Amino acid sequence: MDMIIRAMLPRDWDEVAVIYQKGIDTKIATFQKEIPTYEAWDSSHTKNCRLVAEYEGTVIGWAALSPISSRCVYAGVAEVSIYIKADFRGMKVGEKLLQELIEESEAEGFWTLQSGIFEINKASQALHKKMGFRMVGYRERIAQDHNGVWQNTVLMERRSRVVGV
């Protein structure tokens, strides 16, 4: 598959939002219940480390980082969001996006990437593990899903091998 990974641009938002909504609809990707406006999404994510996977001119996946804290001591720690269009899951799109995100995040000085993943989302956990993340925590009944069912999450993190060593 001839896919490119490139920086996400504001003009990509409509396609990104559709993929995000489909992730929400799975009910195992996020506790988020609706797509935020671009402005709200933009203000809650880092200005760098925003990527899309594109195939034949169509966005088929995206990944971005959110700061985990406003405290300066955590400036190098960020939360990963990654979503892949359903038709392209299992085709290594997630691996390629996450690898590029890791490389870009290290170039930007991030030393820790973390992901809070639904315990029942085994595919996301496997992807993160394959890309060097490890489980560092477990949160029991942390929040209610779309159906009001309490869900557990696992906290996975990846420490940079080049930043902060």
Backbone as a ProteinNet text record, in pm:
[ID]
protein_1_A
[PRIMARY]
MDMIIRAMLPRDWDEVAVIYQKGIDTKIATFQKEIPTYEAWDSSHTKNCRLVAEYEGTVIGWAALSPISSRCVYAGVAEVSIYIKADFRGMKVGEKLLQELIEESEAEGFWTLQSGIFEINKASQALHKKMGFRMVGYRERIAQDHNGVWQNTVLMERRSRVVGV
[TERTIARY]
85.4	0	89.4	62.9	141.7	79.8	116.3	59.9	168.5	126.5	222.4	178.3	276	251.7	299.7	214.8	250.3	190.1	231.8	176.9	28	-48.4	-191	-205.8	-293.5	-321.9	-465.8	-496.8	-635.3	-736.3	-697.7	-789	-824	-745.7	-772.4	-882	-924.2	-1012.9	-1140.1	-1203.4	-1328.7	-1306.9	-1199.3	-1171.2	-1127.5	-1046.4	-1002.1	-1123.1	-1215.2	-1333.6	-1420.6	-1431.8	-1510.1	-1446.1	-1314.4	-1243.5	-1257.9	-1246.4	-1261.4	-1401.7	-1503.5	-1641.8	-1659.8	-1603.2	-1613.1	-1544.8	-1435.2	-1370	-1459.2	-1523.7	-1618.7	-1729.9	-1777.4	-1888.1	-1853.6	-1725.1	-1687.1	-1712.4	-1715	-1735.2	-1623.1	-1510.2	-1393.5	-1267.3	-1282	-1164.9	-1149.4	-1259.8	-1254	-1381.4	-1370.4	-1489.4	-1559.1	-1490.3	-1547.2	-1679.1	-1779.9	-1910.2	-1943.8	-1872.6	-1897.4	-1769.1	-1764.4	-1648.2	-1645.3	-1530.5	-1520.9	-1510	-1524.5	-1496.4	-1346.9	-1308.5	-1165.3	-1093	-1150.8	-1085.8	-1061.6	-1158.9	-1142.8	-1037.9	-1042.3	-943.1	-803.7	-791.8	-664.1	-602.9	-684.1	-631.2	-592.9	-641.3	-610.7	-498.7	-442	-334.1	-209.4	-93.7	30.9	27	97.6	98	183.3	277.3	357.3	310.7	369.3	336.3	188.1	140.4	5.7	23.5	-17.4	9.1	-117.1	-116.7	-220	-152.3	-220.4	-182.9	-276.9	-220	-299.7	-276.2	-384.9	-378.6	-465.8	-404.8	-475	-554.1	-490.3	-550	-653.8	-674.1	-773.7	-705.3	-745.4	-692.4	-751.8	-663.5	-707.7	-672.4	-606.7	-573.2	-506.7	-504.5	-439.5	-385.1	-287.4	-228.4	-185.5	-197.7	-160.5	-127.1	-63.1	-26.7	-102.3	-132.2	-190.9	-98.2	-77	2.8	-71.3	2	-64.6	-78.1	-2.9	-5.4	44.8	2.5	54.3	181.5	217.6	338.9	462.4	558.7	676.4	757.8	754.5	832.8	782.1	658.4	601.2	596.8	674.6	671.9	710.1	783.9	826.3	742.1	624.3	534.2	403.6	357.9	236	152.8	23.7	-72.7	-94	-95.6	-113.8	-261.1	-304.6	-432.9	-400.6	-460.5	-439.1	-567	-610.8	-735.1	-710.8	-759.5	-743.1	-880.9	-899.7	-1023.6	-1045.7	-1166.6	-1197	-1148.8	-1167.2	-1128	-977.6	-899.7	-754.3	-689.4	-769.9	-713.3	-651.9	-543.5	-474.9	-380.9	-358.8	-272.7	-146.9	-112.8	8.2	3.4	-114.1	-128.2	-95.9	-148.8	-122.7	24.3	91.5	234.9	313.3	282.5	356.2	329.3	204.6	171.5	240.7	231.9	289.8	441.8	504.8	650.3	691.1	620.9	651.6	625.3	517.5	486.4	596.3	645.8	755.2	878.5	915	1033.2	1018.4	902.7	879.8	877	814.7	807.5	946.7	1033.1	1169.7	1246.5	1226.3	1291	1243.6	1121.5	1064.4	1095.7	1167.2	1209.8	1119.7	1023.1	937.7	1014	1011	1080	985	857	759.6	630.8	584.5	452.3	367.8	243.8	154.1	21.3	-46.3	-179.7	-265.5	-384	-484.6	-577	-578.4	-649.4	-753.1	-873.6	-975.8	-917.1	-942	-894.4	-945	-1064.7	-1122.9	-1070.3	-992.8	-939.6	-803.4	-808	-685.7	-602.8	-666.7	-592.6	-505	-558.2	-479.5	-365.4	-393.1	-286.2	-174.8	-211.8	-112.4	-29	-93.6	-20.5	80.7	36.1	126.7	242.7	212.6	318.3	420.6	372.3	460.9	552	504	580.5	663.7	681.4	771.8	707.3	574.8	505.1	494.9	486.2	465.1	354.7	286.1	180.1	244.3	204.6	258.6	149.4	24.7	-82.8	-215.1	-303.6	-437.1	-533.4	-636.1	-734	-869.6	-917.5	-1042.2	-1161.1	-1261	-1384.8	-1356.1	-1274.6	-1229.1	-1336.3	-1421.2	-1526.8	-1632.9	-1747.8	-1856.9	-1851.2	-1876.7	-1880	-2013.8	-2036.9	-2158.7	-2286.5	-2276.7	-2393.2	-2405.5	-2322.4	-2326.4	-2256.4	-2179.4	-2106.2	-1968.3	-1930.9	-1798.7	-1693.2	-1590.3	-1483.2	-1349.6	-1265.8	-1129	-1038.1	-928	-828.1	-692	-604.6	-464.9	-385.6	-283.6	-195.2	-68	-39.8	81.4	170.5	301.8	394.7	515.3	574.7	699.7	797.7	911.8	1018.2	1113.7	1150.8	1243.8	1377.8	1437.6	1571.7	1678.7	1636.4	1733.5	1715.6	1598.8	1573.6	1575.3	1651.5	1651.5	1724.5	1813	1887.5	2020.3
-118.1	0	123.6	215.2	336.9	448.1	448.3	543	643.2	765.6	863.4	909.1	938.7	998.6	1142.4	1235.2	1377.1	1453.8	1578.4	1664.5	1687.5	1684.2	1715.8	1866.6	1902.9	2043.3	2073.8	2199.7	2233.1	2186.9	2186.7	2144.3	1995.4	1917.8	1774.5	1747.2	1849.5	1826.8	1750	1781.5	1712.1	1561.2	1519.2	1376.1	1316.3	1390.1	1345.2	1326.6	1421.8	1415.5	1294.3	1257.9	1139.3	1013.7	1002.3	886.7	885.5	1000.7	1014.2	969.3	1013.6	974.8	824	763.5	617.3	548.1	605	551.8	564.8	679	699.5	594.9	571.4	477.6	334.1	297.2	161.3	139.6	247.3	245.8	176.1	153.2	98.3	180.5	295.1	376.2	498.5	550.3	674.5	690.4	766.2	802.2	923	989.5	1104.3	1062	1147.5	1111.6	1185.9	1295.1	1368.3	1437.2	1465.3	1531.3	1676.9	1723.1	1864.9	1949.2	2076.6	2165.3	2158.5	2198.8	2200.5	2290.9	2404.3	2499.3	2437.2	2364.8	2298.8	2188.6	2109.3	2003.4	2063.7	2165.7	2232.6	2285.6	2345.5	2404.9	2300.2	2177.6	2074.6	1979.5	2001.5	1916.7	2000.5	1934	2004.6	2058.1	2164.9	2225.9	2145.7	2069.1	1980.5	1837	1743	1600.7	1571.7	1617.7	1589.4	1532.2	1409.2	1341.3	1280.1	1266.2	1188.6	1087.4	975	877.6	903	911.1	942.9	835.4	791.6	691.6	740.9	754.2	801.6	929.8	1021.9	1152.5	1157	1044.8	1037.6	1009.5	1079.9	1054.7	923.6	831	699.1	674.6	769.5	757.3	884	900.2	1017.7	986.2	1065	1052.1	1191	1215.2	1345.3	1330.3	1431.6	1433.6	1543	1514.3	1613.1	1624.8	1746	1759.2	1694.9	1633.6	1570.4	1666	1776.7	1872.2	2006.6	2112.4	2245.5	2276.2	2189.9	2210.9	2187.3	2277.2	2271.7	2143.7	2082.8	1960.6	1844.2	1852.9	1747.4	1786.5	1885.8	1934.7	1827.2	1727.2	1621.4	1496.2	1505.9	1391.2	1425	1334.7	1362.3	1235.5	1256.9	1148	1129.6	1004.9	969.7	947.5	1002.4	967.4	911.5	797.5	738.6	668.8	698.8	643.6	605.9	488.5	437.6	409.9	448.9	421	269.5	225.5	82.5	-2.4	44.5	-34	-57.3	17.5	9.9	-47.8	-93	-156.7	-290.1	-327.1	-451.8	-441.4	-319.4	-299.5	-220.5	-219.7	-154.2	-1.6	55.4	200.8	254.1	189	230.9	224	117.2	103.3	217.4	246.7	351.2	488.4	514.7	642.7	655.3	550.5	556.1	565.2	496.3	505.9	648.1	708.3	846.7	942.1	917.9	1002	990.8	871.2	850.8	928.9	914.5	983.7	1134.9	1185.1	1329.7	1379.3	1301.4	1343.8	1351.1	1256.4	1259.6	1379	1410	1527.4	1655.9	1654.7	1771	1772.5	1670.7	1670.3	1596.7	1521.9	1443.5	1319.7	1291.7	1173.9	1062.1	1092.8	988.6	1011.3	904.3	903.8	806.1	843.3	754.3	743.2	631.6	608.8	542.3	596.7	532.1	456	323.7	239.2	155	148.6	61.1	-79.3	-139.7	-275.2	-372.1	-348.6	-438.6	-413.9	-308.8	-276	-344.3	-473.8	-554.2	-516.3	-476.5	-439.8	-317.2	-217.1	-97.4	-130.3	-212.5	-252.2	-325.4	-415.8	-490.6	-397.6	-300.8	-204.6	-128.6	-76.4	0.1	-86.2	-207.1	-297.2	-322.5	-347.1	-371.8	-252.6	-132.8	-11.1	34.2	-55.5	-26.4	29.1	32.9	76.9	-42.1	-13.2	-117.8	-72.9	-168.5	-135.2	-92.9	24	73.6	94.2	77.5	98.4	43.5	32	-20.8	65.6	115.2	200.1	130.9	92.7	18	112.8	85.4	162.5	313.7	355.5	495	590.6	540.9	626	537.9	598.4	526	545.5	436.1	444.2	500.8	497.5	553.6	489	365.2	293.9	301.4	382.4	394.6	281.9	199.7	89	137.8	110.4	148.2	65.7	132.3	64.8	80.8	-18.9	-16	28.7	92.2	126.7	78.8	58.7	32.1	154.9	186.5	297.6	236.9	272.7	224.7	344.2	322.5	431	379.7	473.5	446.4	555.8	513.7	607.6	618.9	741.3	764.5	699	645.9	589.9	695.3	814.3	916.1	1047.3	1076.7	1200.7	1173.4	1251.9	1240.5	1119	1058.4	942.1	981.2
0	0	0	-90.5	-105.7	-21.3	106.4	203.7	241.7	268.7	319.8	458.6	541.1	671.8	660.9	698.5	688.5	805.2	818.3	922.2	898.4	1007.7	1000	979.8	890.1	862.7	901.8	931.2	965.7	860.3	734.8	627.8	635.9	713.7	730.5	832.9	905.6	1019.5	983.3	872.4	838.3	828	761.2	749.1	882.8	956.2	1088.7	1180.1	1176.9	1262.8	1231.3	1104.1	1066.4	1125.7	1114.2	1170.7	1322.2	1383	1528.1	1570.6	1497.8	1530.4	1520.3	1417.9	1404.3	1521.9	1570.6	1690.3	1812.4	1826.8	1935.8	1927.4	1806	1785.1	1825.4	1825.5	1866.8	2015.2	2091.1	2236.3	2312.7	2246	2316.6	2292.7	2227.5	2195.2	2285	2336.1	2412.9	2495.4	2602.1	2679.1	2617.2	2525	2454.9	2390.1	2399.4	2342.9	2214.9	2189.8	2066	2021.8	1895.2	1836.6	1881.8	1931.1	1964.8	1837.5	1851.4	1738.2	1710.5	1591.3	1560.8	1659.2	1690.9	1780.5	1918.6	1970.4	2100.8	2092.3	1985.3	1967.1	1955	1873.2	1848.2	1977.2	2062	2185.6	2290.3	2275.7	2375.2	2330.5	2213	2162.4	2138.3	2142.3	2115.2	1971.6	1948.5	1814.7	1717	1769.7	1685.5	1710.9	1643.7	1664.1	1637.4	1523	1473.3	1333.6	1315.9	1189.8	1130.9	999	931.1	840.8	821.4	719.2	602.5	484.2	366.1	259.7	199.8	92.9	-21.7	-137.7	-257	-230.5	-158.5	-131.9	-22.3	47.5	154.5	287.3	391.2	525.6	576.2	615.5	662.5	808.6	871.2	1012.6	1059.9	1190.5	1247	1386.1	1425.7	1558.7	1604.3	1733.9	1788.6	1936.1	1990	2131	2204.4	2331.1	2423.2	2542.6	2590.4	2712.8	2829.7	2920.8	3035.3	3153.1	3149.2	3259.3	3209	3276.3	3243.6	3323	3416.1	3496.7	3410.6	3420.2	3333.1	3352.1	3468.6	3490.6	3406.3	3357.3	3273.9	3126.2	3087.1	2948.7	2847.5	2889	2797.6	2804.2	2864.8	2878.3	2807.4	2721.2	2644.7	2629.6	2610	2588.1	2438.6	2395.6	2254.5	2223.2	2111.4	2050	1913.2	1880.1	1748.4	1704.3	1582.8	1528.1	1382.8	1345.2	1209.4	1150.7	1025.4	953.4	950.3	977.6	993.6	876.5	754.3	636.7	626.6	703.5	694.5	819.7	915.1	1033.4	993.4	1060.7	1029.9	909.8	860.6	743.3	779	908.6	960.3	954.6	932.9	933.7	1073.6	1175.8	1313.1	1348.6	1305.7	1332.7	1269.4	1144	1072.7	1133.3	1166.6	1231.6	1366.7	1447.4	1581.4	1574.8	1480.4	1465.8	1430.8	1337.2	1299.3	1415.3	1489.3	1605.2	1710.8	1733.9	1828.9	1785	1659.1	1607.8	1616.6	1577	1582.9	1727.1	1815.9	1956.3	2018.2	1984.9	2037.7	1982.6	1855.4	1796.1	1863.2	1916.4	1984.3	2134.8	2183	2323.1	2419.8	2370.6	2460.3	2506.1	2634.9	2687.5	2729	2742.1	2777.1	2698.9	2634.9	2572.9	2652.2	2678.2	2751.6	2679.7	2706	2651	2756.6	2779.1	2862.2	2769.2	2779.8	2683.7	2756.9	2701.5	2760	2777	2890.2	2915.1	2807.6	2756.7	2657.2	2515.1	2494.9	2362.5	2343.9	2321.3	2310.3	2187.6	2078.4	1957.4	1982.5	2050.4	2079.7	2175.2	2274	2366.4	2290.9	2199.5	2123.5	2035.4	1970.9	1888.7	1973.7	2085.9	2171.4	2220.8	2261.9	2308.7	2197.5	2077	1962.7	1936.5	1968.2	1941.8	2062.5	2159.9	2270.8	2396.3	2401.5	2522.2	2618.2	2745	2845.8	2940.2	2997.4	3092	3223.7	3272.6	3399.9	3503.9	3462.6	3558.4	3510.2	3605.2	3581.1	3659.5	3594	3662.4	3656.2	3772.2	3781.2	3787.8	3701.9	3702.1	3701.3	3607.3	3603.4	3550.5	3459.8	3404.2	3338.8	3314	3249	3098.3	3026.6	2881.3	2834.8	2706	2645.2	2696.7	2743.4	2794	2945.8	3008.1	3153	3226.6	3153.9	3214.9	3256	3378.8	3427.8	3355.2	3308.5	3234.9	3306.8	3288.9	3339.5	3225.8	3259.8	3159.5	3206.2	3109.9	3139.7	3097	3172	3138.2	3080.9	2956.7	2891.2	2863.6	2873.1	2845.8	2769.5	2699.8	2628.1	2665.7	2715.3	2748.5	2629.9	2598.9	2490	2520.4	2417.7	2431.4	2401.5	2356	2320.5	2396.3	2445.9	2517.3	2666.6	2740	2885.9	2939.7	2859	2906.8	2966.4
[MASK]
+++++++++++++++++++++++++++++++++++++++++++++++++++++++++++++++++++++++++++++++++++++++++++++++++++++++++++++++++++++++++++++++++++++++++++++++++++++++++++++++++++++

